[in-house]
Amino acid sequence: MKLIILDRDGVINYDSDVYIKSPEEWQPIPGSLEAVARLTQSGYRIVLATNQAGLAKGLFSLEDLHQIHNKMYKQLFEVGGNIDAIFFCPHSPKDECSCRKPRPGMLQDISKRLGATLADVPFVGDSLRDLQAAITGGAKPVLVLTGNGKATLNNLEGFGDVPVYDDLATFVDELLSLVS
């Protein structure tokens, strides 16, 4: 199975320091939806792994989150893309749960539910916690410079050779050129 795990905020859509709380606030990064569509059309299963602490903080409801994801699914469908599953952590950092990135619980759950090892699976993120979750969860960390990526780039000491791309579209271009 060809599988890719993506963070949401800062990778597919613009991030916000005050959280994405409604469908109106969810805006795709240029080229990201088309990149997901190219992955879909190349036979990849695409899974999101996203922290959503705004739920625990009462900034938006589960229904709001579903509406945000419905907007994303609709826009993806319009360009020929699909996301197979969305895994999210609804907890705040103070809850110290096992599913909140940088902890590996969400990735372990993805592996278990899909019956797949993550050893060769890219996890594309824009933050240090995404990279840490990828490493401890057994996936391959990939950094994009959108969202928090540029700030994260300055903190990669000790992470080895993490591949870095301008954005999701650039990563997908290279990935698909390697498998063609």
Contacts in CASP RR format, 6 or more apart in sequence:
PFRMAT RR
TARGET T0000
AUTHOR 0000-0000-0000
METHOD contacts of the structure
MODEL  1
MKLIILDRDGVINYDSDVYIKSPEEWQPIPGSLEAVARLTQSGYRIVLAT
NQAGLAKGLFSLEDLHQIHNKMYKQLFEVGGNIDAIFFCPHSPKDECSCR
KPRPGMLQDISKRLGATLADVPFVGDSLRDLQAAITGGAKPVLVLTGNGK
ATLNNLEGFGDVPVYDDLATFVDELLSLVS
1 45 0 8 1.000
1 114 0 8 1.000
1 116 0 8 1.000
2 42 0 8 1.000
2 43 0 8 1.000
2 44 0 8 1.000
2 45 0 8 1.000
3 44 0 8 1.000
3 45 0 8 1.000
3 46 0 8 1.000
3 47 0 8 1.000
3 114 0 8 1.000
3 116 0 8 1.000
3 118 0 8 1.000
3 121 0 8 1.000
4 39 0 8 1.000
4 44 0 8 1.000
4 45 0 8 1.000
4 46 0 8 1.000
4 47 0 8 1.000
4 121 0 8 1.000
4 122 0 8 1.000
4 123 0 8 1.000
4 124 0 8 1.000
5 46 0 8 1.000
5 47 0 8 1.000
5 48 0 8 1.000
5 49 0 8 1.000
5 107 0 8 1.000
5 110 0 8 1.000
5 118 0 8 1.000
5 121 0 8 1.000
5 122 0 8 1.000
5 123 0 8 1.000
5 124 0 8 1.000
5 134 0 8 1.000
5 139 0 8 1.000
6 12 0 8 1.000
6 36 0 8 1.000
6 46 0 8 1.000
6 47 0 8 1.000
6 48 0 8 1.000
6 49 0 8 1.000
6 83 0 8 1.000
6 123 0 8 1.000
6 124 0 8 1.000
6 125 0 8 1.000
6 168 0 8 1.000
7 48 0 8 1.000
7 49 0 8 1.000
7 50 0 8 1.000
7 101 0 8 1.000
7 123 0 8 1.000
7 124 0 8 1.000
7 125 0 8 1.000
7 126 0 8 1.000
7 127 0 8 1.000
7 130 0 8 1.000
8 48 0 8 1.000
8 50 0 8 1.000
8 72 0 8 1.000
8 86 0 8 1.000
9 15 0 8 1.000
9 16 0 8 1.000
9 20 0 8 1.000
9 50 0 8 1.000
9 126 0 8 1.000
9 147 0 8 1.000
10 29 0 8 1.000
10 125 0 8 1.000
10 126 0 8 1.000
10 144 0 8 1.000
10 146 0 8 1.000
10 147 0 8 1.000
10 148 0 8 1.000
10 149 0 8 1.000
11 29 0 8 1.000
11 32 0 8 1.000
11 124 0 8 1.000
11 125 0 8 1.000
11 126 0 8 1.000
11 144 0 8 1.000
11 146 0 8 1.000
11 147 0 8 1.000
11 168 0 8 1.000
12 28 0 8 1.000
12 29 0 8 1.000
12 32 0 8 1.000
12 33 0 8 1.000
12 36 0 8 1.000
12 48 0 8 1.000
12 72 0 8 1.000
12 168 0 8 1.000
13 20 0 8 1.000
13 26 0 8 1.000
13 27 0 8 1.000
13 28 0 8 1.000
13 29 0 8 1.000
13 32 0 8 1.000
13 72 0 8 1.000
14 27 0 8 1.000
14 28 0 8 1.000
14 29 0 8 1.000
14 147 0 8 1.000
15 126 0 8 1.000
15 147 0 8 1.000
15 148 0 8 1.000
16 25 0 8 1.000
19 53 0 8 1.000
19 54 0 8 1.000
19 57 0 8 1.000
19 59 0 8 1.000
19 60 0 8 1.000
20 26 0 8 1.000
20 68 0 8 1.000
21 54 0 8 1.000
21 59 0 8 1.000
21 60 0 8 1.000
21 64 0 8 1.000
22 60 0 8 1.000
22 64 0 8 1.000
22 67 0 8 1.000
22 68 0 8 1.000
23 64 0 8 1.000
23 67 0 8 1.000
23 68 0 8 1.000
23 70 0 8 1.000
23 71 0 8 1.000
25 68 0 8 1.000
26 68 0 8 1.000
26 71 0 8 1.000
26 72 0 8 1.000
28 72 0 8 1.000
28 75 0 8 1.000
29 146 0 8 1.000
29 147 0 8 1.000
29 167 0 8 1.000
29 168 0 8 1.000
31 167 0 8 1.000
31 168 0 8 1.000
31 169 0 8 1.000
32 167 0 8 1.000
32 168 0 8 1.000
32 169 0 8 1.000
33 75 0 8 1.000
33 76 0 8 1.000
33 79 0 8 1.000
33 81 0 8 1.000
34 79 0 8 1.000
34 169 0 8 1.000
35 167 0 8 1.000
35 168 0 8 1.000
35 169 0 8 1.000
35 171 0 8 1.000
35 172 0 8 1.000
35 173 0 8 1.000
36 46 0 8 1.000
36 76 0 8 1.000
36 81 0 8 1.000
36 82 0 8 1.000
36 83 0 8 1.000
36 168 0 8 1.000
36 172 0 8 1.000
37 76 0 8 1.000
37 79 0 8 1.000
37 80 0 8 1.000
37 81 0 8 1.000
38 172 0 8 1.000
38 176 0 8 1.000
39 46 0 8 1.000
39 81 0 8 1.000
39 172 0 8 1.000
39 175 0 8 1.000
39 176 0 8 1.000
40 46 0 8 1.000
40 76 0 8 1.000
40 80 0 8 1.000
40 81 0 8 1.000
40 82 0 8 1.000
41 80 0 8 1.000
41 81 0 8 1.000
42 176 0 8 1.000
42 179 0 8 1.000
45 84 0 8 1.000
45 114 0 8 1.000
46 82 0 8 1.000
46 83 0 8 1.000
46 84 0 8 1.000
47 83 0 8 1.000
47 84 0 8 1.000
47 85 0 8 1.000
47 86 0 8 1.000
47 87 0 8 1.000
47 110 0 8 1.000
47 114 0 8 1.000
48 83 0 8 1.000
48 85 0 8 1.000
48 86 0 8 1.000
48 87 0 8 1.000
48 88 0 8 1.000
49 87 0 8 1.000
49 88 0 8 1.000
49 101 0 8 1.000
49 106 0 8 1.000
49 107 0 8 1.000
49 110 0 8 1.000
49 123 0 8 1.000
49 133 0 8 1.000
50 86 0 8 1.000
50 87 0 8 1.000
50 88 0 8 1.000
50 89 0 8 1.000
51 88 0 8 1.000
51 89 0 8 1.000
51 100 0 8 1.000
51 101 0 8 1.000
51 129 0 8 1.000
52 65 0 8 1.000
52 88 0 8 1.000
52 89 0 8 1.000
52 90 0 8 1.000
53 89 0 8 1.000
53 90 0 8 1.000
53 91 0 8 1.000
53 92 0 8 1.000
53 93 0 8 1.000
53 100 0 8 1.000
54 60 0 8 1.000
54 92 0 8 1.000
55 61 0 8 1.000
55 62 0 8 1.000
55 65 0 8 1.000
55 90 0 8 1.000
56 90 0 8 1.000
56 91 0 8 1.000
56 92 0 8 1.000
56 95 0 8 1.000
57 92 0 8 1.000
62 90 0 8 1.000
65 88 0 8 1.000
69 86 0 8 1.000
72 83 0 8 1.000
73 82 0 8 1.000
73 83 0 8 1.000
76 82 0 8 1.000
76 83 0 8 1.000
85 110 0 8 1.000
85 113 0 8 1.000
85 114 0 8 1.000
87 99 0 8 1.000
87 106 0 8 1.000
87 109 0 8 1.000
87 110 0 8 1.000
88 106 0 8 1.000
89 97 0 8 1.000
89 99 0 8 1.000
89 100 0 8 1.000
89 101 0 8 1.000
89 106 0 8 1.000
91 97 0 8 1.000
91 99 0 8 1.000
91 100 0 8 1.000
93 100 0 8 1.000
97 103 0 8 1.000
98 104 0 8 1.000
98 105 0 8 1.000
99 105 0 8 1.000
99 106 0 8 1.000
99 109 0 8 1.000
100 106 0 8 1.000
101 127 0 8 1.000
101 129 0 8 1.000
101 130 0 8 1.000
101 132 0 8 1.000
101 133 0 8 1.000
102 128 0 8 1.000
102 129 0 8 1.000
102 130 0 8 1.000
102 132 0 8 1.000
102 133 0 8 1.000
102 136 0 8 1.000
103 133 0 8 1.000
103 136 0 8 1.000
104 133 0 8 1.000
104 136 0 8 1.000
104 137 0 8 1.000
104 138 0 8 1.000
105 133 0 8 1.000
105 137 0 8 1.000
106 133 0 8 1.000
107 118 0 8 1.000
107 123 0 8 1.000
107 133 0 8 1.000
107 134 0 8 1.000
107 136 0 8 1.000
107 137 0 8 1.000
107 138 0 8 1.000
107 139 0 8 1.000
108 137 0 8 1.000
110 116 0 8 1.000
110 118 0 8 1.000
111 117 0 8 1.000
111 118 0 8 1.000
111 137 0 8 1.000
118 137 0 8 1.000
118 138 0 8 1.000
118 139 0 8 1.000
119 138 0 8 1.000
119 139 0 8 1.000
119 140 0 8 1.000
120 140 0 8 1.000
121 139 0 8 1.000
121 140 0 8 1.000
122 139 0 8 1.000
122 140 0 8 1.000
122 142 0 8 1.000
122 171 0 8 1.000
122 175 0 8 1.000
123 130 0 8 1.000
123 133 0 8 1.000
123 134 0 8 1.000
123 139 0 8 1.000
123 140 0 8 1.000
123 141 0 8 1.000
123 142 0 8 1.000
124 130 0 8 1.000
124 142 0 8 1.000
124 143 0 8 1.000
124 144 0 8 1.000
124 168 0 8 1.000
124 171 0 8 1.000
125 131 0 8 1.000
125 134 0 8 1.000
125 141 0 8 1.000
125 142 0 8 1.000
125 143 0 8 1.000
125 144 0 8 1.000
125 149 0 8 1.000
126 143 0 8 1.000
126 144 0 8 1.000
126 145 0 8 1.000
126 146 0 8 1.000
126 147 0 8 1.000
126 148 0 8 1.000
126 149 0 8 1.000
126 152 0 8 1.000
127 148 0 8 1.000
127 149 0 8 1.000
127 152 0 8 1.000
128 152 0 8 1.000
128 155 0 8 1.000
130 141 0 8 1.000
130 143 0 8 1.000
131 141 0 8 1.000
131 143 0 8 1.000
131 152 0 8 1.000
131 156 0 8 1.000
131 159 0 8 1.000
131 162 0 8 1.000
133 139 0 8 1.000
134 140 0 8 1.000
134 141 0 8 1.000
134 142 0 8 1.000
135 141 0 8 1.000
135 159 0 8 1.000
141 159 0 8 1.000
141 162 0 8 1.000
142 162 0 8 1.000
142 163 0 8 1.000
142 164 0 8 1.000
142 165 0 8 1.000
142 171 0 8 1.000
143 149 0 8 1.000
143 152 0 8 1.000
143 153 0 8 1.000
143 156 0 8 1.000
143 162 0 8 1.000
143 163 0 8 1.000
143 164 0 8 1.000
143 165 0 8 1.000
144 164 0 8 1.000
144 165 0 8 1.000
144 166 0 8 1.000
144 167 0 8 1.000
144 168 0 8 1.000
144 170 0 8 1.000
144 171 0 8 1.000
145 153 0 8 1.000
145 164 0 8 1.000
145 165 0 8 1.000
145 166 0 8 1.000
145 167 0 8 1.000
146 166 0 8 1.000
146 167 0 8 1.000
146 168 0 8 1.000
153 164 0 8 1.000
156 162 0 8 1.000
163 171 0 8 1.000
165 171 0 8 1.000
165 174 0 8 1.000
END
